Amino acid sequence: MLALLLACCACAETVEAIVDPEVDLLEVDHKLYELGYRDSACNGELDDVTINALCNFQTVNGLEVTGEPDPDTVRLLFSGEAISEQAYLNALAQARAAQNALRSGTYGAEVERLQRALKELGYFQGNSDGAYGEATLAAVYRFQLANGLDETGVADSTLLVRLYEGAPVSWDDFLRESCASAGESGAHVRRLQQWLKTKGYFRGACTGRYGEATQQAVKRFQTAMNLESSGDADLATCTALYSDVAEQIADESSLRRGAEGQAAAELGARLSGLGYPAGERFNLRTELGVMQFQLVNGLDVTGVADAGTLAQLNSEDAQAFAAVSLSAGQDADDAQQLLRLATSCLGQPAGFADSLEFLEYLYFKCGLVLMERARLTAEPARAGATFSGGQALCVSVDRQEIFGVATADGALIYCTEGGYIVMRYLEMMQPEQIWTLQLEAK
């Protein structure tokens, strides 16, 4: 059944659907989007995107795969009992959690299989020799970037599920979808801004809106790369910007998540001494501490301890932890990005002191800010309230406050000292046990 998610795209080529006139296709589109089966804009038409989404929904939920909004499909779609694509993939990821991750220096049949799969999707151009070398590392970095996963260079269980069983995005499709021009907005524009900022061409806030500052940054990048200086992030520009992601990430002078040894331990000790969260190794909690330090000290917030960050950290002018409150609005892109990031953390070592640190980490990675806990805005949930995917919640269980991110199917992803947990009984809780949180500290 797992491979059927990949095969369902064939439905669009064979289905000639007769739609019941009483079925509101726009509502069907929105529900499929809410459950994670489609990413593009909803238009209320039974086009290829909708048919593919219906095929995947029917496959996951054990229905006859027709690609049509037939009565059984529509009934389950709006029943509140439908399995979301994310819940399905989470279950697969947990089932694979025991599988050893593949990383630089490993070799064997599983690495060869990884290379072949990445090659089919356009990420890997070398020989499938079963050795996890620099070419494989670069391909993994690109795949993670294109598929919304943390760029670690490690093929962990989350990556393997996405690659083999989760309808992965090809490199060509990612580049085409990354193209943007002035006036556009969305997650693809925010990613463009973030990567231009990483390379030193963009200095503004990564708002996800393609304005004058973004256009000028693109022109500077295009000039440096000997491309036509149009100011539009066309296919050639995106190819040049994202193709060397591994080279950009693998800067040897920087410390990033996964680093161990004396340098990582000294980084953690220095951060802890200034009041920032950190571990003995560069784990997720240390990355949070680095991002907080960078924000307080006026540096680019990347989560990577580069030469500038390390110099400031070890200087007499290093600023200790201070609560910082910045205005940051929430939109659909933010919510979906939060949910994707939260689910990508499943199966990784946690390391956070509590569930609110986990929430803080998600906010920073999505370009939002949450550092002032005492002034966090919370609103009590109403009776019968439903929660959208990516919504930040606080729930009270056995007199303990738990902070996490809601999924579209009514679950909550949060973190404890022991790891990540998916709570699936929100609908059974009393309204006074649940609060909705704002994505900004007032």
Protein Blocks (a to p, Z undefined) as FASTA:
>chain_A
ZZmmmmmmmmmmmpccdddfklcfklmmmmmmmnopafbdcehiacfklmmmmmmmmmmn
opacehpacfklmmmmmnopaccfklmmmmmmmmmmmpccddehiacjklmmmmmmmmmn
opacbdcehpacfklmmmmmmmmmmnopacehpacfklmmmmmmnopadfklmmmmmgcc
ehiacjklmmmmmmmmmnopacbdcehpacfklmmmmmmmmmmnopacehpacfklmmmm
mmmmmmmmmpmkbccehiacjklmmmmmmmmmnopacdfbdcfklmmmmmmmmmmnopac
ehpacfklmmmmmpmklccdddddddddddfklmmmmmmmmmmmgopaghiablklmmmm
mmmmnopacfblmlcccddddehiacdehiacdddeehiacdddddfkopacdddfkbcc
ddfklmmpcfklpccddfbdZZ
